[in-house]
Amino acid sequence: MMIKNITRNLLISDNVKFCGDIFSKVTGLMLSRRGKLSLILTFKREEKISLHMFFVFYPIDVLFLDKKKIVVDIKENFKPFSFYTSRKRSKYAIELPLAAIKNTNTRIGDKISF
């Protein structure tokens, strides 16, 4: 599976795992090694999504998407052992390797596909 920025016609990630159940969303990247894995956290409805970086020992980037898969919030350089709550209601949170957002010039309003 791939994550692509349709607006800019760029591949964001091609190593993707879906996290739909509560256990996979809570554990996320905990205790994993830095790598190219991206996670798509899915939620039943749009809501302000709170994320934590407990036991993730490296920074990541995060995209927050609405139900139409439009980027509504961005968190770059999300540091270990910190918290973040999206500023807008989102249906998806995509956890990406550090600098993926900068390298693809992804911005709020971009359309994403996966």
C-alpha positions in Angstrom: 0.0 0.0 0.0 1.1 3.6 -0.7 0.3 7.0 0.7 0.3 9.6 -2.1 -0.1 13.4 -2.1 -2.6 13.7 -5.0 -2.3 17.5 -5.1 1.4 17.5 -5.7 1.5 14.1 -7.4 4.2 12.8 -5.0 4.7 9.5 -3.1 4.8 10.1 0.6 5.3 6.5 1.8 5.2 3.0 0.3 5.6 1.1 3.6 2.2 1.5 5.3 0.3 -0.3 8.1 -3.4 0.4 9.0 -4.3 0.8 12.7 -8.0 0.6 13.1 -8.5 -1.2 16.5 -7.9 0.4 19.9 -4.8 -1.7 20.7 -3.0 -1.0 17.5 -3.8 2.8 17.8 -2.5 2.9 21.4 0.7 1.0 20.7 1.4 2.6 17.3 5.2 3.0 17.0 6.0 2.2 20.6 9.3 0.4 21.1 9.9 0.3 17.3 13.1 1.2 15.6 13.4 4.3 13.4 12.6 3.3 9.9 10.4 3.9 6.9 7.2 2.5 8.3 4.1 4.7 8.2 0.9 4.2 10.2 -2.6 5.2 9.2 -4.7 5.5 12.3 -8.4 5.4 11.4 -11.3 6.6 13.5 -15.1 6.0 13.2 -15.9 9.7 12.9 -14.1 13.0 12.7 -12.8 14.2 16.1 -9.9 16.0 17.6 -7.3 13.3 17.7 -4.8 13.1 20.7 -1.5 11.4 20.2 1.3 10.5 22.5 4.9 9.6 21.9 5.4 7.3 25.0 8.2 4.8 24.3 8.8 6.1 20.8 12.5 7.1 20.9 12.7 9.2 17.7 10.7 12.1 16.2 8.1 11.6 13.5 5.8 13.7 11.3 2.0 13.5 11.5 -0.7 14.4 9.0 -4.3 14.8 10.1 -7.0 14.2 7.4 -10.7 14.8 7.3 -13.2 12.3 6.0 -12.4 13.4 2.4 -8.7 12.8 3.0 -7.8 16.5 2.9 -5.0 17.6 5.2 -6.5 19.7 8.0 -3.5 19.8 10.4 0.2 19.0 10.4 2.6 18.2 13.2 6.2 18.1 12.1 9.1 16.8 14.3 6.7 15.3 16.9 9.3 14.6 19.7 9.6 11.5 21.9 7.6 11.5 25.2 5.3 14.4 24.2 1.6 14.9 23.4 -0.3 16.6 20.6 -4.0 17.1 19.9 -5.1 18.0 16.4 -6.4 21.5 16.0 -9.2 20.4 13.6 -11.5 17.4 13.7 -9.9 14.5 11.7 -10.9 11.0 10.7 -7.3 9.9 10.0 -3.9 10.5 11.5 -0.9 9.4 9.4 2.4 8.9 11.3 5.3 9.3 9.0 9.1 9.2 9.2 10.7 12.5 10.1 11.0 15.0 7.3 8.4 13.2 5.1 6.2 16.3 5.1 9.0 18.7 4.3 10.4 16.4 1.6 7.1 16.2 -0.2 6.1 19.8 0.5 2.7 18.5 1.9 0.5 21.4 3.2 -2.9 21.9 4.7 -5.5 21.6 2.0 -3.6 18.9 0.0 -5.6 15.8 -1.0 -4.1 12.5 0.1 -4.8 8.9 -1.2 -4.1 5.5 0.3 
